[in-house]
Amino acid sequence: MSPEPQPVAPTGSPPAGAAGAPWLTIADGSAGRMASDAAPIRPRRVVLRLAAGLLVVLIAVALLGAFAAQLLAEREAVNDAANITDVFAEAVIQPSLTDALADGDPDAVDAFDAVVRERVLGPGVVRVKIWTPGGTILYADEPELIGRTFELDLPQREALADPQTRAEVSDLSNSENEFESGDRLLEVYRPVWTPDGRQLLFEMYAPYDPVATRSGELWRGFAGVTVSTLLLLVVLTAPIVWRLLNRARRDESDRAALLQHAVDASDVERRRIAGTLHDGPVQELIATTFAAENAASVASAHGEDGLADDVRDVASSVRGNVRALRSLLVDIYPPSLADAGIAQALADLAAGVRGRGVEASVDVSAELPELSDGEQRLIYRVAQECLRNIAAHASPGQAWVRLFPMEGASVLEVVDDGPGFDPASLRDPPEGHFGTRIVGDLATEAGARLEVATAPGAGTAWRLTVPRAADRGSS
């Protein structure tokens, strides 16, 4: 990408402040939007955003559903394990307990182990332990654990203090679980009693695999309902969204048509006013000057020199008004734009503001390609608005107008050495800057870019970049 050109004056030098201030894009037709306005609604963009939003919702629902299914499956599995443990405790474990087992008798341990392996251990139970309230393991299906003592954790102590069944996902990092395999197990414990009334703690471990299976089942059911609901919502809202998009596109087309109609009506009205002034008041004032000059000659012939001088002053004043009206006619509708081209039209604009205290110079590059009628009208309107603002807000002063080619585009630059202004004011233009919004709209509709570089006390530089018709067609 080539560097942006800085404002350059054909004669003299533009003010340093205007050349150094950053460029602010007022209108960018290549992007299809006014820089200070919200981007226009594009159906494709809206559809893509809706699709992206739906995808985000689906991902969020999937994650939340998986988390919820995991929690629900764990709760169900823990409850099932607690119920199974109660059954084993009442039907198998407590009837098989003996006082000798509580005393640590090896024969009693072997007899109890045979019962556990025959009636308890299996796919749904992977570990069984019998604890004393002091933390000694009286029995475990893993012989290495028998006789070892560990500190009971708080839930185990609570299960003994307030007889109840407690179930949870086991923490296998504890030293008592050194012989366990896998990441997680379901751990259930509850108190049991020997025939002589001594309290022991029965602990049973169940595999965690059923939790994952149940979690998947729950998630698939949850996801099916959720996705179906979302798809139904999309089906119900799609006609409404499509209708709104069509209405938005029609509104944009109507806005563009109204803008073009306003521009065309303004051009027709300018021609009408210019023709009326030229054919009416201007011609009558010219006739008045001739009559006044003739009256002055008659008065001078009769020796009334004082009256002749007064009449000649009147004629001179009328001629001045005729010149002012002709300058106004050029400002309202430039016949030179159609007859002599953009260079002469810009020269006429510069001549018009010179009478209002602005020394304006114009430089049109000899290498400028041939411009279409629409491109010439756009360049003229922007230059006219810029010079009108200069005459209103930067007079007396100097202005530089330059029109030159640059990499597939024609560039108009209008620079002044006036007081400048805060470019943020263009977002909410005051009364005197409403024309800027109009030319910004025109630039946008024409696919051109309008920029300004200004700051309080730094002068103002305007730049209009008009892509050539061939480049716009290929973009």
GUDO-354965 format. One record per residue (C-alpha): x, y, z; residue number from 1. Coordinates in Angstrom, 1 decimal, decimal comma. Each point is the difference from the previous one (the first is absolute). Example, Ala and Ser with C-alpha at 12.3 -4.5 7.8 and 13.67 -1.06 7.14 Angstrom:
<sites>
SITE      xx      yy      zz  num
SITE    12,3    -4,5     7,8    1
SITE     1,4     3,4    -0,7    2
</sites>
This chain:
<sites>
SITE      xx      yy      zz  num
SITE     0,0     0,0     0,0    1
SITE     1,4     3,4    -1,0    2
SITE     0,4     2,7     2,6    3
SITE    -2,8     2,6     0,3    4
SITE     0,8     3,2    -1,9    5
SITE     0,1     3,1     2,1    6
SITE    -1,8     3,2    -1,0    7
SITE     2,2     1,9    -2,6    8
SITE    -0,6     3,5    -1,3    9
SITE     0,8     0,9    -3,6   10
SITE     1,1     3,5     1,0   11
SITE     1,5     0,9     3,3   12
SITE    -0,3    -2,5     2,9   13
SITE    -3,0    -1,3     1,9   14
SITE     0,0     0,5     3,8   15
SITE     2,1    -2,4     1,9   16
SITE    -2,8    -0,9     2,4   17
SITE    -2,3    -1,2    -2,7   18
SITE     2,8    -2,1    -1,6   19
SITE     0,9    -1,5     3,4   20
SITE    -3,5    -0,8     1,4   21
SITE    -1,2    -3,6    -0,3   22
SITE    -2,4    -0,9    -2,7   23
SITE    -3,6    -0,7     1,2   24
SITE    -2,2    -1,9    -2,4   25
SITE    -3,4     1,7    -0,3   26
SITE    -1,4    -2,2    -2,7   27
SITE     1,3    -3,2    -1,6   28
SITE    -2,0    -1,3    -3,0   29
SITE     2,5    -2,8    -0,5   30
SITE    -1,2    -1,5     3,4   31
SITE    -3,6     0,9    -0,8   32
SITE    -0,5     2,1     3,1   33
SITE     0,2     3,5     1,5   34
SITE     2,9    -0,1     2,5   35
SITE    -2,0     1,8     2,6   36
SITE    -3,1    -2,1    -0,4   37
SITE    -0,9    -3,6     0,8   38
SITE     0,8    -2,5    -2,8   39
SITE    -3,0    -0,8    -2,2   40
SITE    -1,8    -3,2     0,5   41
SITE     1,2    -2,8    -2,3   42
SITE    -2,1    -3,2    -0,1   43
SITE     3,0    -2,2    -0,4   44
SITE     1,7     1,7     3,0   45
SITE    -3,1    -0,4     2,1   46
SITE    -0,4    -3,7    -0,9   47
SITE     3,6    -0,7     0,8   48
SITE    -0,3     1,7     3,4   49
SITE    -3,2    -2,0     0,7   50
SITE     1,8    -3,2    -1,0   51
SITE     3,0     0,9     2,2   52
SITE    -2,3     0,9     2,9   53
SITE    -1,8    -3,4    -0,4   54
SITE     3,3    -1,8    -0,1   55
SITE     1,1     1,7     3,2   56
SITE    -3,3    -0,9     1,7   57
SITE     0,4    -3,6    -1,1   58
SITE     3,5    -0,2     1,4   59
SITE    -1,1     1,6     3,2   60
SITE    -3,0    -2,3     0,3   61
SITE     2,3    -3,0    -0,7   62
SITE     2,4     1,0     2,7   63
SITE    -2,6     0,8     2,5   64
SITE    -1,9    -3,2    -0,9   65
SITE     3,1    -2,1     0,4   66
SITE     0,7     1,5     3,4   67
SITE    -3,6    -0,4     1,2   68
SITE    -0,2    -3,5    -1,3   69
SITE     3,2    -0,9     1,8   70
SITE    -1,3     1,4     3,3   71
SITE    -3,3    -1,7    -0,4   72
SITE     1,6    -3,4    -1,0   73
SITE     2,3     0,2     3,0   74
SITE    -2,9     0,8     2,3   75
SITE    -2,0    -3,0    -1,4   76
SITE     3,0    -2,3     0,2   77
SITE     0,8     1,1     3,6   78
SITE    -3,6    -0,6     1,1   79
SITE    -0,1    -3,4    -1,7   80
SITE     3,3    -1,0     1,6   81
SITE    -1,3     1,1     3,4   82
SITE    -3,1    -2,1    -0,5   83
SITE     2,0    -3,1    -1,1   84
SITE     2,3     0,5     3,0   85
SITE    -2,9     0,0     2,4   86
SITE    -1,3    -3,2    -1,6   87
SITE     3,4    -1,7     0,3   88
SITE     0,4     1,3     3,5   89
SITE    -3,3    -1,3     1,3   90
SITE    -0,1    -3,3    -2,0   91
SITE     3,6    -1,1    -0,1   92
SITE     2,5     2,0     2,0   93
SITE    -1,7     0,4     3,4   94
SITE    -1,3    -3,6     0,2   95
SITE     3,6    -1,2    -0,8   96
SITE     1,7     2,1     2,6   97
SITE     1,3    -1,8     3,1   98
SITE     1,5     1,1     3,2   99
SITE     3,2    -1,9    -0,9  100
SITE     0,3     2,1    -3,2  101
SITE    -0,2     3,1     2,2  102
SITE     2,8    -1,5     2,1  103
SITE     2,1    -0,5    -3,1  104
SITE     0,0    -3,8     0,0  105
SITE     1,6    -1,3    -3,2  106
SITE    -2,5    -2,9    -0,4  107
SITE    -2,9     2,4     0,3  108
SITE     1,6     2,3    -2,6  109
SITE     0,4    -2,9    -2,4  110
SITE    -3,6    -1,1     0,5  111
SITE    -1,2     3,6    -0,6  112
SITE     2,2     0,3    -3,1  113
SITE    -1,6    -3,0    -1,5  114
SITE    -3,5     1,4     0,5  115
SITE     1,0     3,4    -1,5  116
SITE     1,7    -1,5    -3,1  117
SITE    -2,9    -2,3    -0,6  118
SITE    -2,9     2,3     0,6  119
SITE     1,2     3,6    -0,2  120
SITE     3,0     0,6    -2,3  121
SITE    -0,8     0,1    -3,7  122
SITE    -0,3     2,5    -2,9  123
SITE    -2,0     2,4     2,2  124
SITE     2,2    -0,2     3,1  125
SITE     3,8     0,3    -0,2  126
SITE     1,1     0,4     3,6  127
SITE    -1,4    -0,8     3,5  128
SITE     1,4     1,2     3,3  129
SITE    -1,0    -0,4     3,7  130
SITE     1,4     2,7     2,3  131
SITE     0,1     0,4     3,7  132
SITE    -1,0     3,5     1,4  133
SITE     3,7     0,5     0,7  134
SITE     1,0    -0,3    -3,7  135
SITE     1,3    -3,5     0,0  136
SITE    -0,9    -2,2    -3,0  137
SITE    -1,4    -3,3     1,3  138
SITE    -0,7    -1,3    -3,4  139
SITE     0,7     0,9    -3,6  140
SITE    -0,2    -2,1    -3,2  141
SITE     3,6     1,3    -0,5  142
SITE     2,0    -1,9     2,6  143
SITE     2,7     2,6     0,2  144
SITE    -2,4     2,4     1,6  145
SITE    -1,1    -2,3     2,9  146
SITE     1,3     1,2     3,3  147
SITE     1,1     3,4    -1,2  148
SITE    -1,2     3,1     1,7  149
SITE    -1,0     3,3    -1,7  150
SITE    -1,6     3,1     1,3  151
SITE    -3,7     0,1    -0,8  152
SITE    -1,2     3,0    -2,0  153
SITE    -2,8     2,3     1,2  154
SITE    -2,8    -1,7    -2,1  155
SITE     1,0    -3,4     1,4  156
SITE     0,0     1,3     3,6  157
SITE    -3,4     1,6    -0,6  158
SITE    -1,4    -3,2    -1,4  159
SITE     1,0    -1,8     3,2  160
SITE    -1,1     2,8     2,4  161
SITE    -3,4     0,4    -1,6  162
SITE    -0,7    -3,4    -1,6  163
SITE    -0,7     0,6    -3,7  164
SITE     1,1    -1,1    -3,4  165
SITE     2,4     2,5    -1,7  166
SITE     0,9    -0,2    -3,7  167
SITE     2,4     2,1    -2,1  168
SITE     2,5    -0,1    -2,8  169
SITE     3,2    -1,3     1,6  170
SITE     3,3     1,9     0,2  171
SITE     2,5    -2,7    -1,0  172
SITE     2,9     2,1     1,0  173
SITE    -0,4    -1,0     3,7  174
SITE     2,5    -2,5     1,3  175
SITE    -2,7    -2,6     0,8  176
SITE    -0,8    -0,1    -3,8  177
SITE     3,5    -0,9    -1,2  178
SITE    -1,2    -3,3    -1,4  179
SITE    -2,9     1,5    -1,9  180
SITE     0,2     0,3    -3,8  181
SITE    -1,6     2,7    -2,3  182
SITE    -0,6     3,7     0,6  183
SITE    -3,2    -0,2     2,0  184
SITE    -2,3    -2,4     1,9  185
SITE    -3,3     0,3     1,8  186
SITE     0,6    -0,3     3,7  187
SITE    -2,8    -1,0     2,4  188
SITE     0,2    -0,6     3,8  189
SITE    -2,4    -0,7     2,8  190
SITE     0,2    -1,4     3,5  191
SITE    -0,6    -3,7     0,8  192
SITE     0,0    -1,8     3,3  193
SITE     1,4    -3,3     1,3  194
SITE    -2,2    -2,5     2,0  195
SITE     1,3     1,5     3,3  196
SITE    -0,9     3,5    -1,1  197
SITE     3,4     1,4    -1,0  198
SITE    -0,3     2,6    -2,8  199
SITE     2,1    -0,4    -3,2  200
SITE     0,1     1,9    -3,3  201
SITE    -0,8    -1,8    -3,2  202
SITE     1,5     1,6    -3,1  203
SITE    -0,6    -1,1    -3,6  204
SITE     1,4     1,4    -3,3  205
SITE    -1,9    -0,1    -3,3  206
SITE     1,4     0,6    -3,5  207
SITE    -0,4     3,5    -1,5  208
SITE    -0,6    -1,2    -3,6  209
SITE    -3,8    -0,2     0,3  210
SITE     0,1     3,8     0,9  211
SITE     1,6     0,8    -3,4  212
SITE    -2,5    -2,3    -1,8  213
SITE    -3,0     1,6     1,7  214
SITE     1,4     3,5    -0,5  215
SITE     0,2    -0,7    -3,7  216
SITE    -3,6    -1,2    -0,1  217
SITE    -1,2     3,0     1,9  218
SITE     2,0     2,4    -2,2  219
SITE    -1,3    -1,4    -3,2  220
SITE    -3,6     0,3     1,2  221
SITE     0,6     3,5     1,2  222
SITE     1,8     1,0    -3,2  223
SITE    -2,7    -1,5    -2,1  224
SITE    -2,7     2,0     1,7  225
SITE     2,1     3,2     0,0  226
SITE     1,1    -0,2    -3,7  227
SITE    -3,6    -0,8    -1,1  228
SITE    -1,2     3,0     1,9  229
SITE     2,6     2,3    -1,5  230
SITE    -0,7    -1,3    -3,5  231
SITE    -3,7     0,6     0,6  232
SITE     0,8     3,5     1,1  233
SITE     2,0     0,6    -3,1  234
SITE    -2,8    -1,3    -2,3  235
SITE    -2,5     2,2     1,8  236
SITE     2,1     3,1     0,0  237
SITE     1,6    -0,4    -3,5  238
SITE    -3,0     1,5    -1,9  239
SITE    -0,1     3,0     2,4  240
SITE     3,7     0,6    -0,4  241
SITE    -0,2    -0,3    -3,7  242
SITE    -2,9     2,4    -0,2  243
SITE     1,9     2,5     2,2  244
SITE     3,1    -0,4    -2,3  245
SITE    -2,1     0,6    -3,1  246
SITE    -1,5     3,1     1,6  247
SITE     3,4     1,3     1,0  248
SITE     1,3    -0,5    -3,6  249
SITE    -3,1     1,8    -1,3  250
SITE     0,6     2,8     2,4  251
SITE     3,6     0,3    -1,1  252
SITE    -1,0     0,1    -3,6  253
SITE    -2,7     2,6     0,7  254
SITE     2,6     2,1     1,9  255
SITE     2,4    -0,2    -3,0  256
SITE    -2,8     0,8    -2,4  257
SITE    -1,1     3,0     2,2  258
SITE     3,6     1,2     0,1  259
SITE     0,4    -0,2    -3,7  260
SITE    -3,4     1,6    -0,5  261
SITE     1,0     2,9     2,3  262
SITE     3,2     0,4    -1,9  263
SITE    -1,7     0,0    -3,3  264
SITE    -2,7     2,3     1,2  265
SITE     2,6     2,4     1,4  266
SITE     1,8     0,0    -3,3  267
SITE    -3,2     0,7    -1,9  268
SITE    -0,9     2,7     2,5  269
SITE     3,5     1,6    -0,3  270
SITE    -0,4     0,1    -3,8  271
SITE    -3,5     1,5     0,3  272
SITE     1,2     2,7     2,4  273
SITE     3,1     0,7    -2,0  274
SITE    -2,1     0,3    -3,2  275
SITE    -2,6     2,2     1,6  276
SITE     2,7     2,4     1,4  277
SITE     1,9     0,1    -3,2  278
SITE    -3,0     0,6    -2,3  279
SITE    -1,8     2,3     2,5  280
SITE     1,7     2,2     2,6  281
SITE     3,4    -0,1    -1,6  282
SITE    -1,2     1,0    -3,4  283
SITE    -2,1     2,7     1,5  284
SITE     2,9     1,3     2,1  285
SITE     2,2     0,1    -3,2  286
SITE    -2,7     1,9    -1,8  287
SITE    -0,2     2,4     3,0  288
SITE     3,8     0,7    -0,3  289
SITE    -0,4     0,8    -3,7  290
SITE    -2,9     2,3     0,8  291
SITE     1,9     1,7     2,8  292
SITE     3,1     0,5    -2,2  293
SITE    -2,3     1,5    -2,7  294
SITE    -1,7     2,3     2,6  295
SITE     3,5     1,1     1,2  296
SITE     1,0     0,8    -3,5  297
SITE    -3,2     2,1    -0,5  298
SITE     0,5     1,8     3,3  299
SITE     3,6     0,8    -0,9  300
SITE    -1,0     1,3    -3,4  301
SITE    -2,4     2,4     1,7  302
SITE     2,8     1,2     2,3  303
SITE    -1,3    -1,8     3,1  304
SITE     3,3    -1,5     0,9  305
SITE    -0,9    -0,7     3,6  306
SITE    -3,1    -2,0    -0,9  307
SITE     2,0    -1,8    -2,7  308
SITE     2,6    -1,1     2,6  309
SITE    -2,7    -1,2     2,4  310
SITE    -1,7    -2,0    -2,7  311
SITE     3,4    -1,5    -1,0  312
SITE     0,5    -1,0     3,6  313
SITE    -3,3    -1,8     0,0  314
SITE     0,9    -1,8    -3,2  315
SITE     3,4    -1,0     1,5  316
SITE    -1,8    -1,4     3,1  317
SITE    -2,5    -1,9    -2,2  318
SITE     2,9    -1,5    -2,0  319
SITE     1,6    -1,1     3,3  320
SITE    -3,2    -1,7     1,0  321
SITE    -0,2    -1,7    -3,5  322
SITE     3,5    -1,4     0,6  323
SITE    -1,0    -1,3     3,4  324
SITE    -3,1    -1,6    -1,4  325
SITE     2,1    -1,6    -2,8  326
SITE     2,4    -1,4     2,7  327
SITE    -3,1    -1,3     1,8  328
SITE    -1,2    -1,7    -3,2  329
SITE     3,3    -1,7    -0,4  330
SITE    -0,2    -1,2     3,7  331
SITE    -3,6    -1,2    -0,5  332
SITE     0,5    -1,8    -3,3  333
SITE     3,3     0,0    -1,9  334
SITE    -0,6     0,0    -3,7  335
SITE     3,8    -0,4    -0,5  336
SITE    -0,2    -3,5     1,6  337
SITE    -2,0    -1,3    -3,0  338
SITE     1,6     2,3    -2,6  339
SITE     3,7     0,4     1,0  340
SITE     0,5    -2,9     2,5  341
SITE     1,0    -0,3     3,6  342
SITE     3,2     2,1    -0,2  343
SITE    -1,9     3,1    -1,1  344
SITE    -2,8    -0,7     2,5  345
SITE     2,5    -0,1     2,9  346
SITE     1,6     3,2    -1,3  347
SITE    -3,4     1,6     0,0  348
SITE    -0,6    -1,1     3,6  349
SITE     3,4     1,4     1,1  350
SITE    -0,8     3,3    -1,8  351
SITE    -3,3     0,1     1,9  352
SITE     1,6    -0,2     3,5  353
SITE     2,7     2,5    -0,8  354
SITE    -2,6     2,7     0,2  355
SITE    -0,7    -1,2     3,5  356
SITE     3,5     0,4     1,4  357
SITE     1,4    -3,4    -0,9  358
SITE     3,1    -0,2    -2,3  359
SITE    -0,6    -3,3    -1,7  360
SITE     2,3    -1,7    -2,5  361
SITE    -0,9    -3,0    -2,1  362
SITE     2,2    -2,7    -1,5  363
SITE    -1,4    -2,7    -2,2  364
SITE     2,5    -2,6    -1,1  365
SITE     0,5    -0,4    -3,7  366
SITE     0,3    -3,8     0,5  367
SITE    -3,6    -0,1     1,4  368
SITE    -1,9    -2,7    -1,8  369
SITE    -3,4     0,7    -1,7  370
SITE    -2,7     0,3     2,7  371
SITE    -3,6    -1,1    -0,4  372
SITE    -2,8     2,6     0,4  373
SITE    -0,8    -1,5     3,4  374
SITE     3,6     0,1     1,2  375
SITE     0,3     3,7    -1,1  376
SITE    -3,3     0,9     1,8  377
SITE     1,2    -1,7     3,2  378
SITE     3,4     1,7    -0,1  379
SITE    -1,6     3,4    -0,7  380
SITE    -2,6    -0,4     2,8  381
SITE     2,7    -0,9     2,5  382
SITE     2,3     2,8    -1,1  383
SITE    -2,9     2,4     0,1  384
SITE    -1,0    -1,0     3,5  385
SITE     3,6     0,2     1,3  386
SITE     0,6     3,4    -1,5  387
SITE    -3,4     1,2     1,3  388
SITE     1,0    -1,0     3,5  389
SITE     3,4     1,7    -0,5  390
SITE    -1,6     3,2    -1,0  391
SITE    -2,4    -0,2     2,9  392
SITE     2,4    -1,1     2,8  393
SITE     3,6     0,7    -1,2  394
SITE    -0,2     3,4    -1,7  395
SITE     2,2     1,9    -0,5  396
SITE     2,5    -2,7    -0,8  397
SITE     1,5    -2,2    -2,7  398
SITE    -1,3    -3,2    -1,6  399
SITE     1,7    -2,6    -2,2  400
SITE    -2,0    -2,2    -2,4  401
SITE     1,7    -2,9    -1,7  402
SITE    -1,4    -2,8    -2,2  403
SITE     2,4    -2,8    -1,0  404
SITE     0,1    -3,8    -0,9  405
SITE     1,3    -2,5     2,5  406
SITE     0,0    -3,8    -0,5  407
SITE    -3,3    -0,7    -1,6  408
SITE    -1,8     3,0     1,4  409
SITE    -0,4     3,7    -0,4  410
SITE     0,7     2,0     3,2  411
SITE    -1,3     3,5     0,9  412
SITE     1,7     1,9     2,8  413
SITE    -1,2     3,3     1,4  414
SITE     2,2     1,5     2,7  415
SITE    -0,3     3,3     1,9  416
SITE     2,0     1,9     2,6  417
SITE    -3,1     0,9     2,1  418
SITE    -0,7    -0,7     3,7  419
SITE    -0,9    -3,7    -0,5  420
SITE    -2,5    -1,7     2,2  421
SITE    -0,5    -3,1     2,2  422
SITE    -0,7    -2,9    -2,4  423
SITE    -2,2    -1,7     2,6  424
SITE    -2,6     2,7    -0,7  425
SITE    -0,7    -1,7    -3,4  426
SITE    -1,8    -2,9     1,9  427
SITE    -2,7     2,4     1,0  428
SITE     0,4     2,8    -2,6  429
SITE    -1,2     3,5     1,0  430
SITE    -2,1     2,2    -2,3  431
SITE     3,0     1,1    -2,0  432
SITE     1,3    -3,5    -0,7  433
SITE    -3,1    -1,7    -1,3  434
SITE     1,4     0,2    -3,5  435
SITE     2,9    -2,2     1,1  436
SITE    -2,5    -2,9     0,8  437
SITE    -1,6     0,5    -3,5  438
SITE     3,3    -0,2    -1,9  439
SITE     1,0    -3,0     2,3  440
SITE    -3,2    -1,8    -1,1  441
SITE     0,8     0,8    -3,6  442
SITE     3,5    -1,3     0,3  443
SITE    -1,3    -3,2     1,6  444
SITE    -2,6    -0,6    -2,7  445
SITE     2,7     0,6    -2,7  446
SITE     2,4    -2,5     1,6  447
SITE     2,5     2,8     0,9  448
SITE     1,8     0,8     3,2  449
SITE    -0,2     3,5     1,8  450
SITE     2,6     0,8     2,7  451
SITE     0,9     3,1     2,0  452
SITE     3,2     0,9     1,9  453
SITE    -0,5     2,9     2,4  454
SITE     0,4     1,2     3,6  455
SITE    -0,8     3,3     1,8  456
SITE     2,5     2,6    -1,2  457
SITE     1,6    -2,4    -2,6  458
SITE    -1,9     0,7    -3,2  459
SITE    -2,1    -2,5    -1,9  460
SITE     0,7    -2,5    -2,8  461
SITE    -2,7    -1,9    -1,8  462
SITE     0,7    -2,9    -2,3  463
SITE    -2,4    -1,8    -2,4  464
SITE     1,2    -3,2    -1,6  465
SITE    -2,1    -1,1    -2,9  466
SITE     0,8    -3,5    -1,4  467
SITE     0,0    -0,2    -3,8  468
SITE    -3,1    -1,6    -1,4  469
SITE     1,9    -3,1    -1,3  470
SITE     1,5    -0,6     3,5  471
SITE    -3,3     0,3     1,7  472
SITE    -1,5    -2,4    -2,4  473
SITE     2,7    -2,6     0,7  474
SITE    -0,1     0,4     3,8  475
</sites>
